[in-house]
Amino acid sequence: MSSTHRTPLADFFHISSWPNLLAGAFLYALGAGIVVYRGDLFNWRNFWLGLALVALLQLSCAYLNTYYTRLQSPMQARSADSKGPNGDGIPLSRGMLLLLAVTTLTAGAMITVLLVTAGALTPAVVLVLGLAFILIFAYAVPPFRLVYTGYGELVMAILLTNLVPALGYLLQTGEMTSLLGTLTFPLTALYLAMVLALSLESYYADIKAGKQTLMVRLGWQRGMFLHNLLILVAYLLIGIGMLLSMAWALTWPRLLTLPIGLFQIWQIWQISNGAKTRWKLLRITAIATFAITVYLQAFTLWVG
């Protein structure tokens, strides 16, 4: 459905993107789950404050990105003037998007103050939060605006699969652990592979629209090769983690998605050889490989 035919409320929910919020929540819970798995003291107040902060950061990024996308496309907005319910031809006005971004950032600042009052902001937490804010602004806001430079996907991968779980863990303990890297680096690879697979369908449309996605920057041949390599690297890292004394109870749930990952590789290999493309199946497979791996890992940490 075109954004020019959405109601303001529908546009709001579309931009807010509940799948992204759900992914952020599970990845945050994954980091916090390490504390539960180890049997250490768990602070529920810090957990909920941190979860709210992660959601607010994601929403701020979404609103800022959409605001500048529509601000930098005045011709498109004017052409839709007669279709949209607002004066600029877009269901949710740019002014409202900016207001939403300011509101979520302000709410995030208030939660940060609460965390300071609770004594939860150790140097490690401050470092992770600072990096998260920098990446969000670099992703969405000029002059950097990395979203369509071919590096935006990498920024989101680091933010979601590395910094968000780290925040979930650090708000409980205040100090880093090597287990975080062992658990999250394979997820980073799977996330990037998912993004490459999902962007393949719109490859030529992105080129025509001037969107420099990671797939466009790489070219479809190198992009598909990197996609397959990333999936293999992800499961290789899981195996290396097991060799580095990670408990088998934390390893085998992640290996359950290996058949799905291999099927994803086979689909991309078929596309590269000119076979008929089943885009819906590819989308489901790409999302399932990443999402199920995250879910199984988080579930294992919380109930293991």
N, C-alpha and C positions, 0 to 999 in steps of 0.2 A: 504494500500500500504506500503510495506516495505521501511524503510528509505534508504536501499541500492539501490533502484530503483528510488529515487527522484533526480531531478536535484538540483543543489545548490540553485537556486531561490525558487523552490518548498519547499525545506527543510527549507529555511529561513522563509517562510511564515507559514509553519507548526509549527516551534518552536516558532515563535512570537505569534501565537494563537490569532487571532482576537476576538474569543468569550470571552477570558479572558480579553482582552483590553476593549471590549465593556462593560463587567460586571463592571470592575473598573471604567469606565467613568460614568456609571449610578449610582454606589454607591457614587462616588465623588459628582455627581450632586445632589444626595439625601441629602447629608450633607449641601451643599451650598443652597439647596432649602429651608431649615429651615429659612434662612435669608430672602428669598423672601416671604415666607409664613407670616412671622412676619411684613413684610413691612419695614424692616430696610434698611439702605443705602447699596447698593450692589456695590462691586468693581470688574469690569469685568477684569481688568488687573491681579489682584491676582487670579481670577477664572481661566483664561486661563493658567497662569504660573503654577498654582497648578495642573491643569489637565495634562499638559505636563509632570510635575514632576512625577505624579502617573504612567503615561504610561511608562516613562523611568525606573522607579523602577521595574515595572512588567517585562519589556523587559530585564533588567539587571539580574533579578532573573531567567528568562527563559534561557538566554544564559549561565549563570554560571552553572545552574543545568545541562544543556545538555553537557556542556564542561566537567564537572567532571564525569558525567555518562559515556561518551565515553572515557575519560581518564582512568577510572577505569575498563574498559572492553576491554583491548587490544586484547584478544583472539577473541572476536566477530569482532573487527575491522579488524584483520588479515584474518579471514575467509571470510570477504566480500571484500577482496582486489581486487579480479578479477572482481567484479561486479560494484564497485563504480567508479565514474569518477575521484576522487582524489586519492592521493598516499596512504592514510590510509584506503581506502575502504569505506569512508563515504562521501556522497555528499557535505556537508558543513564541511570543515576541522576543527579540534580542534583549530588550530591557528586562523582561521577566527572567530570562536565562542568567543575565548578569546578577540580578537580585538573588536568584537561587544560589548562584555560586558564592556570593558574599555571605549569604545566610549560613550555608554549610561550612564555609571556612571559619566564620565566627563561632558557630557551634563547636567546631573542632578545636578552636583555641580555648573555649571554655572548658572542654573536657581535658585538654592538656593542663590547664590550671588546676583542675581537680586532681589529676595525677601527680602534679607537683606537690599539692597539699598532702596527698597520701604518701609522699616520699617514694613514689614509684619511678621517678625519672632519674635513673642512674646515667652516667656518661654513655654507656652502651645504648640505652634507650634513646637518649638525645641524638646520638649519631644516626641511628636507624630512622628516627622521625625526620631528622634534618635531610637525610638522603631522599626519603620518600617525598617530602615537600619539593625538593629541588627537581626530582624526576617528573613529578606531576606538572610543575610549571614549565619545565623544558619540553614536555610532551605536548602541552596544549596551548601555551601562551607565546606570542612573538616576543623577541626576535628569533628564539630558537625554534619553537613549534615543530617538534620532531615527528609529529603524527604522520605526516606524509613526506618524509625524507628517506624512508627505507630503514630508519633506525627506531621508529616508534614502537614496533613490535618487540624489539629487544628491550626497550625501556620498560614496557608493560610486563615483559617476562621477568625482569629483575625485580620490579616492584611487587608483583603478585606472588611469584613463587619463591622469592628469597627474603625480601624485606618484611612482607606481611607475616609469614611464619616466624621470622626472627622476632618481630614485635610481640607476637603471642607468647613466645617463650620468655623473652627478656622482661616483660611486665610481671612475670612470676618470680624470676630468679635474679635478674639484674646483670647476669654475666652470660657470655657466649659459651657455646659448646660445639665441639666438632661434629656432633651427631646432627646438628641442624644442616650443615653442608651435605652430609651423607644422604640425608633424607630429601633435601630440596633440589640439589643439582640435577638429578634425573628428571624431576618435574619441570625444571626450566627447559630441558631439551625436548620433552614431550609437548610442552606448551608452544614452543616455537614451531615444532613439526605440525601441530594442530593449526596454527595461524597460517602456515604456508599452504597446507591442504585446503583450508577454507578460502584463501585468497586466490586460489588457482581458477576457480569458476569465473571470477570477475576480472581476470588478468587483462584481457583486451579492453574491457570497459574502463579499468583503472588507467591504462595507458592513454586512452582517448580523453579521459577526464583530467589527466595530468596528476593523478595520485601516485606518488612514488612509494609504493608499498615495498616490503622486503622482497616479495616475489618479483615485482617489476624491476627493482634495482639489480637483483641477481640475474634476471632472465629466466624463462620457464624451464630451460634444461638444467641449469645449475641449481635453480630453486628446487626442482624435484629431486635432484641428486642429494642436495643438502637435507631435504625432508627425510629421505630414507636413512641417511647417515645419522641424523639426530635421533631417530627412533632406536637405531642400533646402539648408539652411544648411551642413550638413557638406560637400556637394559644392561649394557656393559658396566656402567657405573653402579647399578644395583648389585651386580655380581662382585665388583671390586669392593663394595661396601661389606658384603658378606665375608670376603677374604680378610678384610681389616677388622674382623671380630664383631661385626654387627650381628645381633641375635637373629637366629633363623626365624623366630616368631615375627620379627619385623621385616624380614626379607621375602618370605614366600607369598604373602598377600599381594605384593607388588608384581610378582612374577605371573600372577594369574591373568594379567592383561597382555602378556606376551603374544598369545595367539591373535588377539585383536590388532596389536601393533604390527605383526607380520602380515596380517590381511590388509592393513592400511598400506604397507609398503608394496604389496602385490598390486593393489589398485592403482597406485601411482605409477608403478612399472608398466601396467597395462595401458594407462593413458599415454605414457611416453612412447609406447609402441603403436599408437594410433587406434587402440581399441575404443569401442563405444563407451562413453563416460556416463556413469550413473551418479550424478552429482549429489542426490539426496543420500544415497548409501555412503558416499565418501564423507559427507558432512557428519552423518551419524557415527561413522567409524572413528573419524578424527576426534570428535568431541568425547566419544565413549572411552577411547584409549587414555586420554588425559583425565577426564572426570572420574572414571571408575578407579583409576590408580590413586588419585587424591583421596577419594572416599574410603577405599580399603585401608590406606595408610593411616588416615585420621581415625577410623573406626578401631583399628588394631591398637593404636596408642591409647585410646580412651577405655577400651574394655579388656585389653590384654593383661 
